[in-house]
Amino acid sequence: MVFKAEDIVYTMRKQGIEPNVVTYTTLMQGMFQLGRISAAGELWRKMLALGQVPNLVTCSILLDGYRRGGKIEEALKVLRAMQYSGLKLNIISYTILIDVLCKAGRIEVAKEVFGELSVNGLKPNVYTYTVIINGFCKVGA
């Protein structure tokens, strides 16, 4: 299916229709769902090179895709890019971030990020609590 989607994007460009951030985000999500992690990362870099500005949904999909694929360092790179760009994270992005940090063995940093939620006007939800509890359990805390 994604191969067909990539063909459609190619056809769009051939007809002078430039894909936008939503197009690229949708394609990246499909790639992650099919386990094509490297291809999704390549598409991310291509999107940036073409001057497309990622939005919070794009970055959250990247964070989650890398997290699920075990590419923790890649997820942390996306996080740094998000922070550098000034994107305001929502509770979903923070929860993914906390999970990435826990899986990277950075429970103290995850705990700090969890503590920052209220400072940023966000309230943890059941998923956020579950992620941080799971992180503590894995380190025996």
C-alpha positions as a Markdown table, in Angstrom:
| # | Residue | x | y | z |
|---|---|---|---|---|
| 1 | Met | 0.0 | 0.0 | 0.0 |
| 2 | Val | 2.7 | 2.5 | 0.9 |
| 3 | Phe | 4.5 | 1.8 | -2.3 |
| 4 | Lys | 1.4 | 2.9 | -4.2 |
| 5 | Ala | 1.2 | 6.0 | -1.9 |
| 6 | Glu | 4.8 | 6.8 | -2.8 |
| 7 | Asp | 3.9 | 6.5 | -6.5 |
| 8 | Ile | 1.0 | 8.9 | -6.0 |
| 9 | Val | 3.3 | 11.4 | -4.4 |
| 10 | Tyr | 5.7 | 11.0 | -7.3 |
| 11 | Thr | 2.8 | 11.6 | -9.7 |
| 12 | Met | 1.7 | 14.7 | -7.8 |
| 13 | Arg | 5.2 | 16.2 | -8.1 |
| 14 | Lys | 5.4 | 15.3 | -11.7 |
| 15 | Gln | 2.2 | 17.2 | -12.3 |
| 16 | Gly | 3.5 | 20.3 | -10.5 |
| 17 | Ile | 1.6 | 19.7 | -7.3 |
| 18 | Glu | 3.9 | 19.9 | -4.3 |
| 19 | Pro | 3.1 | 17.6 | -1.4 |
| 20 | Asn | 2.6 | 19.4 | 1.9 |
| 21 | Val | 3.3 | 18.6 | 5.5 |
| 22 | Val | 0.1 | 16.6 | 5.8 |
| 23 | Thr | 1.0 | 14.5 | 2.7 |
| 24 | Tyr | 4.5 | 13.7 | 4.1 |
| 25 | Thr | 3.2 | 13.0 | 7.6 |
| 26 | Thr | 0.6 | 10.6 | 6.2 |
| 27 | Leu | 3.2 | 8.8 | 4.2 |
| 28 | Met | 5.6 | 8.6 | 7.2 |
| 29 | Gln | 2.9 | 7.2 | 9.4 |
| 30 | Gly | 2.2 | 4.5 | 6.8 |
| 31 | Met | 5.9 | 3.7 | 6.6 |
| 32 | Phe | 6.2 | 3.3 | 10.4 |
| 33 | Gln | 3.1 | 1.1 | 10.4 |
| 34 | Leu | 4.8 | -1.2 | 7.9 |
| 35 | Gly | 8.1 | -1.2 | 9.9 |
| 36 | Arg | 9.9 | 0.9 | 7.3 |
| 37 | Ile | 11.6 | 3.0 | 9.9 |
| 38 | Ser | 14.6 | 4.0 | 7.8 |
| 39 | Ala | 12.4 | 5.0 | 4.9 |
| 40 | Ala | 10.3 | 7.2 | 7.2 |
| 41 | Gly | 13.5 | 8.8 | 8.5 |
| 42 | Glu | 14.7 | 9.4 | 4.9 |
| 43 | Leu | 11.3 | 11.0 | 4.1 |
| 44 | Trp | 11.6 | 13.2 | 7.2 |
| 45 | Arg | 15.0 | 14.5 | 6.0 |
| 46 | Lys | 13.7 | 15.0 | 2.5 |
| 47 | Met | 10.7 | 16.9 | 3.8 |
| 48 | Leu | 13.0 | 19.2 | 5.7 |
| 49 | Ala | 15.4 | 19.7 | 2.8 |
| 50 | Leu | 12.4 | 20.7 | 0.6 |
| 51 | Gly | 11.5 | 23.4 | 3.1 |
| 52 | Gln | 8.5 | 21.8 | 4.6 |
| 53 | Val | 7.9 | 22.8 | 8.2 |
| 54 | Pro | 6.9 | 19.9 | 10.4 |
| 55 | Asn | 4.0 | 20.4 | 12.8 |
| 56 | Leu | 3.3 | 18.8 | 16.1 |
| 57 | Val | 1.5 | 15.8 | 14.5 |
| 58 | Thr | 4.4 | 15.1 | 12.2 |
| 59 | Cys | 6.9 | 15.2 | 15.2 |
| 60 | Ser | 4.6 | 13.1 | 17.4 |
| 61 | Ile | 4.4 | 10.4 | 14.6 |
| 62 | Leu | 8.1 | 10.4 | 14.3 |
| 63 | Leu | 8.7 | 10.2 | 18.0 |
| 64 | Asp | 6.2 | 7.4 | 18.3 |
| 65 | Gly | 7.4 | 5.5 | 15.2 |
| 66 | Tyr | 11.0 | 5.6 | 16.4 |
| 67 | Arg | 10.0 | 4.6 | 20.0 |
| 68 | Arg | 8.0 | 1.6 | 18.7 |
| 69 | Gly | 10.9 | 0.7 | 16.4 |
| 70 | Gly | 13.4 | 0.9 | 19.3 |
| 71 | Lys | 15.3 | 3.8 | 17.7 |
| 72 | Ile | 15.6 | 5.8 | 20.9 |
| 73 | Glu | 18.5 | 8.0 | 19.8 |
| 74 | Glu | 16.5 | 8.9 | 16.6 |
| 75 | Ala | 13.5 | 9.8 | 18.8 |
| 76 | Leu | 15.7 | 12.0 | 21.0 |
| 77 | Lys | 17.0 | 13.8 | 17.9 |
| 78 | Val | 13.5 | 14.5 | 16.8 |
| 79 | Leu | 12.8 | 15.8 | 20.3 |
| 80 | Arg | 15.8 | 18.1 | 20.2 |
| 81 | Ala | 14.6 | 19.4 | 16.8 |
| 82 | Met | 11.1 | 20.0 | 18.2 |
| 83 | Gln | 12.6 | 22.0 | 21.1 |
| 84 | Tyr | 14.9 | 24.0 | 18.8 |
| 85 | Ser | 12.0 | 24.8 | 16.5 |
| 86 | Gly | 9.8 | 26.1 | 19.3 |
| 87 | Leu | 7.0 | 23.7 | 18.8 |
| 88 | Lys | 4.7 | 23.5 | 21.8 |
| 89 | Leu | 4.3 | 19.9 | 23.0 |
| 90 | Asn | 0.9 | 18.6 | 24.0 |
| 91 | Ile | 0.3 | 15.8 | 26.6 |
| 92 | Ile | 0.5 | 13.1 | 23.9 |
| 93 | Ser | 4.0 | 14.3 | 22.8 |
| 94 | Tyr | 5.1 | 14.6 | 26.4 |
| 95 | Thr | 3.9 | 11.1 | 27.1 |
| 96 | Ile | 5.7 | 9.7 | 24.1 |
| 97 | Leu | 8.8 | 11.7 | 25.2 |
| 98 | Ile | 8.7 | 10.3 | 28.8 |
| 99 | Asp | 8.3 | 6.8 | 27.4 |
| 100 | Val | 11.3 | 7.3 | 25.1 |
| 101 | Leu | 13.4 | 8.5 | 28.0 |
| 102 | Cys | 12.4 | 5.6 | 30.2 |
| 103 | Lys | 13.2 | 3.1 | 27.5 |
| 104 | Ala | 16.6 | 4.8 | 27.1 |
| 105 | Gly | 17.3 | 4.3 | 30.8 |
| 106 | Arg | 17.0 | 8.0 | 31.5 |
| 107 | Ile | 14.5 | 7.7 | 34.3 |
| 108 | Glu | 15.8 | 10.8 | 36.1 |
| 109 | Val | 15.3 | 13.0 | 33.0 |
| 110 | Ala | 11.9 | 11.4 | 32.5 |
| 111 | Lys | 11.0 | 12.3 | 36.0 |
| 112 | Glu | 12.1 | 15.9 | 35.4 |
| 113 | Val | 10.0 | 16.1 | 32.2 |
| 114 | Phe | 7.0 | 14.7 | 34.1 |
| 115 | Gly | 7.5 | 17.4 | 36.7 |
| 116 | Glu | 7.5 | 20.1 | 34.0 |
| 117 | Leu | 4.0 | 19.2 | 32.8 |
| 118 | Ser | 2.2 | 21.5 | 35.3 |
| 119 | Val | 4.7 | 24.3 | 34.5 |
| 120 | Asn | 3.7 | 24.0 | 30.9 |
| 121 | Gly | 0.0 | 24.0 | 31.8 |
| 122 | Leu | -0.6 | 20.3 | 31.1 |
| 123 | Lys | -2.1 | 17.6 | 33.2 |
| 124 | Pro | -0.9 | 14.0 | 33.0 |
| 125 | Asn | -3.5 | 11.5 | 31.9 |
| 126 | Val | -3.8 | 7.9 | 32.6 |
| 127 | Tyr | -1.4 | 7.0 | 29.8 |
| 128 | Thr | 1.2 | 9.5 | 31.1 |
| 129 | Tyr | 1.0 | 8.0 | 34.6 |
| 130 | Thr | 1.2 | 4.5 | 33.2 |
| 131 | Val | 4.3 | 5.3 | 31.2 |
| 132 | Ile | 6.2 | 6.8 | 34.2 |
| 133 | Ile | 5.1 | 4.0 | 36.5 |
| 134 | Asn | 6.3 | 1.4 | 34.0 |
| 135 | Gly | 9.6 | 3.3 | 33.8 |
| 136 | Phe | 10.1 | 3.3 | 37.6 |
| 137 | Cys | 9.2 | -0.4 | 37.7 |
| 138 | Lys | 11.8 | -1.3 | 35.1 |
| 139 | Val | 14.6 | 0.3 | 37.2 |
| 140 | Gly | 13.3 | -1.1 | 40.4 |
| 141 | Ala | 12.2 | 2.2 | 41.9 |
